Amino acid sequence: MKVNQAELVISAVSQKQYPEEPMPEIALAGRSNVGKSSFINKMIQRKALARTSGKPGKTQTLNFYKINESFMFVDVPGYGYAKVSKKEKAKWGKMMEEYFSTRERLRMAMLIVDIRHDPSEDDQLMYDFLKHYELPVTVVATKLDKIKKGQRAKQLKRIIEVLEMEEEDILLPFSSETGEGKDEAWGIIKPYLKK
């Protein structure tokens, strides 16, 4: 897909602030520092629409990015970062639960994990959480360029096992560095963009 237009519409903390435009939405979830912003930037071929940060735990709001005036990427707060207080974590949890349980425009979720490591307990909880809301889930295994080609199959198999992925869900190897997996990602997203 060619992206001609991409903009951050709003950083929302509650339902009252969600954009009004009736567009399909694709949610992006993942641990802090797993590369969600890099994934967004690679998908839309922009260097820094989604701000990447050396500091994990930067996304503390629901960030709505309007793409080609036709759909939204919604970056939800990163989880699993130790330096965030319990109170703050509970706030994020509520924010995410509100979004996932009430948003009718949400079509699917992409769970971003790091291919180099087994999914964390938080990743497993997030996957189960998304399945609880009966969302189609694509698990995007980023940082593909950081492992040897010979290790890929083994790592992908581990992700499927640890998350206990359901058969209808897709696991997509991806590299924000090389762009590998980008066309496949658009191929997965496209069917969900019909209004």
Contacts in CASP RR format, 6 or more apart in sequence:
PFRMAT RR
TARGET T0000
AUTHOR 0000-0000-0000
METHOD contacts of the structure
MODEL  1
MKVNQAELVISAVSQKQYPEEPMPEIALAGRSNVGKSSFINKMIQRKALA
RTSGKPGKTQTLNFYKINESFMFVDVPGYGYAKVSKKEKAKWGKMMEEYF
STRERLRMAMLIVDIRHDPSEDDQLMYDFLKHYELPVTVVATKLDKIKKG
QRAKQLKRIIEVLEMEEEDILLPFSSETGEGKDEAWGIIKPYLKK
1 68 0 8 1.000
1 186 0 8 1.000
1 187 0 8 1.000
1 189 0 8 1.000
1 190 0 8 1.000
3 43 0 8 1.000
3 44 0 8 1.000
3 45 0 8 1.000
3 46 0 8 1.000
3 67 0 8 1.000
3 68 0 8 1.000
4 68 0 8 1.000
5 66 0 8 1.000
5 67 0 8 1.000
5 68 0 8 1.000
5 69 0 8 1.000
6 44 0 8 1.000
6 46 0 8 1.000
6 49 0 8 1.000
6 65 0 8 1.000
6 66 0 8 1.000
6 67 0 8 1.000
6 68 0 8 1.000
7 49 0 8 1.000
7 65 0 8 1.000
7 66 0 8 1.000
8 49 0 8 1.000
8 50 0 8 1.000
8 63 0 8 1.000
8 64 0 8 1.000
8 65 0 8 1.000
9 19 0 8 1.000
9 64 0 8 1.000
9 65 0 8 1.000
9 66 0 8 1.000
9 72 0 8 1.000
10 17 0 8 1.000
10 18 0 8 1.000
10 19 0 8 1.000
10 63 0 8 1.000
10 64 0 8 1.000
11 61 0 8 1.000
11 62 0 8 1.000
11 63 0 8 1.000
11 64 0 8 1.000
12 18 0 8 1.000
12 19 0 8 1.000
12 61 0 8 1.000
12 62 0 8 1.000
12 63 0 8 1.000
12 64 0 8 1.000
13 61 0 8 1.000
13 62 0 8 1.000
13 95 0 8 1.000
14 95 0 8 1.000
14 98 0 8 1.000
15 98 0 8 1.000
15 99 0 8 1.000
15 102 0 8 1.000
18 62 0 8 1.000
18 64 0 8 1.000
18 99 0 8 1.000
18 103 0 8 1.000
19 64 0 8 1.000
19 66 0 8 1.000
19 72 0 8 1.000
21 66 0 8 1.000
21 72 0 8 1.000
22 105 0 8 1.000
22 195 0 8 1.000
23 66 0 8 1.000
23 70 0 8 1.000
23 71 0 8 1.000
23 72 0 8 1.000
23 105 0 8 1.000
23 195 0 8 1.000
24 71 0 8 1.000
24 72 0 8 1.000
24 105 0 8 1.000
24 107 0 8 1.000
24 192 0 8 1.000
24 193 0 8 1.000
24 194 0 8 1.000
24 195 0 8 1.000
25 64 0 8 1.000
25 71 0 8 1.000
25 72 0 8 1.000
25 73 0 8 1.000
25 74 0 8 1.000
25 103 0 8 1.000
25 105 0 8 1.000
25 106 0 8 1.000
25 107 0 8 1.000
26 71 0 8 1.000
26 72 0 8 1.000
26 73 0 8 1.000
26 74 0 8 1.000
26 106 0 8 1.000
26 107 0 8 1.000
26 108 0 8 1.000
26 109 0 8 1.000
26 110 0 8 1.000
26 189 0 8 1.000
26 192 0 8 1.000
27 74 0 8 1.000
27 76 0 8 1.000
27 99 0 8 1.000
27 100 0 8 1.000
27 106 0 8 1.000
27 108 0 8 1.000
27 109 0 8 1.000
27 110 0 8 1.000
27 135 0 8 1.000
28 36 0 8 1.000
28 39 0 8 1.000
28 40 0 8 1.000
28 73 0 8 1.000
28 74 0 8 1.000
28 75 0 8 1.000
28 76 0 8 1.000
28 109 0 8 1.000
28 110 0 8 1.000
28 112 0 8 1.000
29 36 0 8 1.000
29 76 0 8 1.000
29 78 0 8 1.000
29 79 0 8 1.000
29 96 0 8 1.000
29 109 0 8 1.000
29 110 0 8 1.000
29 111 0 8 1.000
29 112 0 8 1.000
29 126 0 8 1.000
29 130 0 8 1.000
30 36 0 8 1.000
30 76 0 8 1.000
30 78 0 8 1.000
30 79 0 8 1.000
30 111 0 8 1.000
30 112 0 8 1.000
30 113 0 8 1.000
30 123 0 8 1.000
30 126 0 8 1.000
31 56 0 8 1.000
31 78 0 8 1.000
31 79 0 8 1.000
31 80 0 8 1.000
31 81 0 8 1.000
31 112 0 8 1.000
31 113 0 8 1.000
31 114 0 8 1.000
31 120 0 8 1.000
31 122 0 8 1.000
31 123 0 8 1.000
32 56 0 8 1.000
32 57 0 8 1.000
32 58 0 8 1.000
32 59 0 8 1.000
32 78 0 8 1.000
32 79 0 8 1.000
32 80 0 8 1.000
32 81 0 8 1.000
33 54 0 8 1.000
33 56 0 8 1.000
33 57 0 8 1.000
33 81 0 8 1.000
34 78 0 8 1.000
34 112 0 8 1.000
34 113 0 8 1.000
34 114 0 8 1.000
34 142 0 8 1.000
35 52 0 8 1.000
35 112 0 8 1.000
35 142 0 8 1.000
35 143 0 8 1.000
35 176 0 8 1.000
36 50 0 8 1.000
36 59 0 8 1.000
36 75 0 8 1.000
36 78 0 8 1.000
36 112 0 8 1.000
37 50 0 8 1.000
37 51 0 8 1.000
37 52 0 8 1.000
37 53 0 8 1.000
37 59 0 8 1.000
37 75 0 8 1.000
38 50 0 8 1.000
38 52 0 8 1.000
38 142 0 8 1.000
38 176 0 8 1.000
39 110 0 8 1.000
39 112 0 8 1.000
39 140 0 8 1.000
39 142 0 8 1.000
39 174 0 8 1.000
39 176 0 8 1.000
40 49 0 8 1.000
40 50 0 8 1.000
40 65 0 8 1.000
40 73 0 8 1.000
40 75 0 8 1.000
41 47 0 8 1.000
41 48 0 8 1.000
41 49 0 8 1.000
41 50 0 8 1.000
41 52 0 8 1.000
41 176 0 8 1.000
42 176 0 8 1.000
42 179 0 8 1.000
42 182 0 8 1.000
43 73 0 8 1.000
43 182 0 8 1.000
43 185 0 8 1.000
43 186 0 8 1.000
44 65 0 8 1.000
44 67 0 8 1.000
49 65 0 8 1.000
50 63 0 8 1.000
50 65 0 8 1.000
50 75 0 8 1.000
51 58 0 8 1.000
56 78 0 8 1.000
56 81 0 8 1.000
56 83 0 8 1.000
57 77 0 8 1.000
57 78 0 8 1.000
57 81 0 8 1.000
57 83 0 8 1.000
57 84 0 8 1.000
59 75 0 8 1.000
59 76 0 8 1.000
59 77 0 8 1.000
59 78 0 8 1.000
60 77 0 8 1.000
60 88 0 8 1.000
60 92 0 8 1.000
61 77 0 8 1.000
61 95 0 8 1.000
62 74 0 8 1.000
62 75 0 8 1.000
62 76 0 8 1.000
62 77 0 8 1.000
62 95 0 8 1.000
62 96 0 8 1.000
62 99 0 8 1.000
63 74 0 8 1.000
63 75 0 8 1.000
64 72 0 8 1.000
64 73 0 8 1.000
64 74 0 8 1.000
65 72 0 8 1.000
65 73 0 8 1.000
65 74 0 8 1.000
65 75 0 8 1.000
66 72 0 8 1.000
67 73 0 8 1.000
70 193 0 8 1.000
71 193 0 8 1.000
72 105 0 8 1.000
74 99 0 8 1.000
74 106 0 8 1.000
76 95 0 8 1.000
76 96 0 8 1.000
76 99 0 8 1.000
77 92 0 8 1.000
77 93 0 8 1.000
77 95 0 8 1.000
77 96 0 8 1.000
78 92 0 8 1.000
79 89 0 8 1.000
79 92 0 8 1.000
79 122 0 8 1.000
79 126 0 8 1.000
80 120 0 8 1.000
80 122 0 8 1.000
84 92 0 8 1.000
96 129 0 8 1.000
99 106 0 8 1.000
100 106 0 8 1.000
100 109 0 8 1.000
100 129 0 8 1.000
100 130 0 8 1.000
100 133 0 8 1.000
100 135 0 8 1.000
101 133 0 8 1.000
106 135 0 8 1.000
107 136 0 8 1.000
107 192 0 8 1.000
107 193 0 8 1.000
108 135 0 8 1.000
108 136 0 8 1.000
108 137 0 8 1.000
108 138 0 8 1.000
108 189 0 8 1.000
108 192 0 8 1.000
109 130 0 8 1.000
109 135 0 8 1.000
109 136 0 8 1.000
109 137 0 8 1.000
109 138 0 8 1.000
110 137 0 8 1.000
110 138 0 8 1.000
110 139 0 8 1.000
110 140 0 8 1.000
110 185 0 8 1.000
111 123 0 8 1.000
111 126 0 8 1.000
111 127 0 8 1.000
111 130 0 8 1.000
111 137 0 8 1.000
111 138 0 8 1.000
111 139 0 8 1.000
111 140 0 8 1.000
112 140 0 8 1.000
112 142 0 8 1.000
113 119 0 8 1.000
113 123 0 8 1.000
113 139 0 8 1.000
113 140 0 8 1.000
113 141 0 8 1.000
113 142 0 8 1.000
113 159 0 8 1.000
114 141 0 8 1.000
114 142 0 8 1.000
114 143 0 8 1.000
115 141 0 8 1.000
115 142 0 8 1.000
115 143 0 8 1.000
115 144 0 8 1.000
115 146 0 8 1.000
115 147 0 8 1.000
115 152 0 8 1.000
115 155 0 8 1.000
115 156 0 8 1.000
115 159 0 8 1.000
115 173 0 8 1.000
116 143 0 8 1.000
116 146 0 8 1.000
116 147 0 8 1.000
116 155 0 8 1.000
118 158 0 8 1.000
118 159 0 8 1.000
118 162 0 8 1.000
119 127 0 8 1.000
119 159 0 8 1.000
119 162 0 8 1.000
119 163 0 8 1.000
123 162 0 8 1.000
123 163 0 8 1.000
124 162 0 8 1.000
124 163 0 8 1.000
124 164 0 8 1.000
127 137 0 8 1.000
127 139 0 8 1.000
127 163 0 8 1.000
127 164 0 8 1.000
127 165 0 8 1.000
130 137 0 8 1.000
131 137 0 8 1.000
131 166 0 8 1.000
136 168 0 8 1.000
136 169 0 8 1.000
136 192 0 8 1.000
137 165 0 8 1.000
137 169 0 8 1.000
137 170 0 8 1.000
138 169 0 8 1.000
138 170 0 8 1.000
138 171 0 8 1.000
138 172 0 8 1.000
138 185 0 8 1.000
138 188 0 8 1.000
139 159 0 8 1.000
139 163 0 8 1.000
139 165 0 8 1.000
139 169 0 8 1.000
139 170 0 8 1.000
139 171 0 8 1.000
139 172 0 8 1.000
140 172 0 8 1.000
140 174 0 8 1.000
140 185 0 8 1.000
141 155 0 8 1.000
141 156 0 8 1.000
141 159 0 8 1.000
141 171 0 8 1.000
141 172 0 8 1.000
141 173 0 8 1.000
141 174 0 8 1.000
142 174 0 8 1.000
142 175 0 8 1.000
142 176 0 8 1.000
143 175 0 8 1.000
143 176 0 8 1.000
144 152 0 8 1.000
144 173 0 8 1.000
144 174 0 8 1.000
144 175 0 8 1.000
144 178 0 8 1.000
144 180 0 8 1.000
144 181 0 8 1.000
145 175 0 8 1.000
145 177 0 8 1.000
145 178 0 8 1.000
145 180 0 8 1.000
147 155 0 8 1.000
152 173 0 8 1.000
156 171 0 8 1.000
156 173 0 8 1.000
159 165 0 8 1.000
159 171 0 8 1.000
160 171 0 8 1.000
165 171 0 8 1.000
170 188 0 8 1.000
172 181 0 8 1.000
172 184 0 8 1.000
172 185 0 8 1.000
172 188 0 8 1.000
173 180 0 8 1.000
173 181 0 8 1.000
174 180 0 8 1.000
174 181 0 8 1.000
174 182 0 8 1.000
174 185 0 8 1.000
175 181 0 8 1.000
END
